[in-house]
């Protein structure tokens, strides 16, 4: 598990938000096929779990390329408890 911070967020379409998180430091051997970028390694198509509090866990496919500087998730903003909490995150959280 990695602790990451929100760098920024923006609306990318009607009721759709992109959340940009810092990349964590890599754990050696943590990805099946490492990318060429430094830090956290992943391959296209992989997903991450975001934990907000103890009981709020949601899985997202990564929308960013392994070569990008941030980890990006994009989601339709529905009125669920998790999505409301995600949208309330402040920069640096």
Beta strands, then each sheet from edge to edge (+ up, - down):
strand 1: 6-13
strand 2: 16-22
strand 3: 47-52
strand 4: 56-61
strand 5: 70-76
sheet 1: 1+ 2- 5+
sheet 2: 3+ 4-
end
